[in-house]
Amino acid sequence: MNSTLSVAILSGKGGVGKTNISLNLAYGLYQQGFKPLLMDCDMGLANLDVLLGITPEANLQDTLMGKASLTDVLYHLEPGGFDVLPAASGVPELNDLKPELRDILIDKLEPLLASYDFIFMDLGAGISENVQTFAAMSAVRIVIITPEPTSLTDGYALIKVLNNRFGMQDFMIVVNEASSQKEAHSTYDRIRTACVHFLHIEPVLLGFVHRDSKLPEAVCHQKPLLLYAPQSQGSRDLMNISQKMQKVRLSMADWLASRTILQRHA
């Protein structure tokens, strides 16, 4: 019986902090006693290894090519305490995997995923075939936006594509780099209004993260913000979101039990 919550972390455009949020949510849940797995699903342009300062001996490309098993690819972070599945970097053709290769990857993944409480899939920005497929398979979709108009426009476009193609109606929003709570709520209200008016769906505000001067420092030190500066405003915001994720998983327990971790679509 499944109890693993699969979470797709998405954004319409790059540079909105998607990977940092994925990393810190996983770290925050680990700190609270859960077992998360962080998957770098930006298959051809991976950067999670750089953000963490790690040099994996193998990655998901090696698994797809039959050169390594997933257990060989799995990287246990120390300090950090949770597992990471790194992807390949500088291999753009992996950004749009052929359906048969995606199926092979999922077949290999499924036995491994069941041992985790949360699976965070850090997807590439935009609406590539990989992004759409993994987003549709996950139990929860979190769209990261910032107050920038282009982020809002592209975030809405991503939701629209997933709604039109797969009938997806459930989306959560995290507003990143907000200068204030007021700006965060105003940003959320803009994307919510567009979704309600044009798509007749209402995304939920999961939380927001203040702009934090400690974040660039954490990136330079190749550490999660929650580890580098746990008392900073950004860390408090991220911990708040990770606590909400616990409640989301608990509220979905019966539904999760009736489905596979990654639900395939025709």
Buried (B, 14 or more C-beta within 10 A) or exposed (E): EBBBBBBBBBBBBBEBBBBBBBBBBBBBBBBEEBBBBBBBBBBBBBBBBEBBEBEBEBBBBBBBEEEBEBEBBBBEBEEBBBBBBBBBBEBEEBBBBEEEBBEBBBEBBEEBBBEBBBBBBBBBBBBBEBBBBBBBBBBBBBBBBBBBEEBBBBBBBBBBBBBEEBEBBEBBBBBBBBEEEEBBBEBBEBBBEBBEEEBEBEBEBBBBBBBBEBBEBBBEEEBBBBBBBBEBBBBBBBBBBBEBBBEBBEEBEEEBEEEBBBEEEE
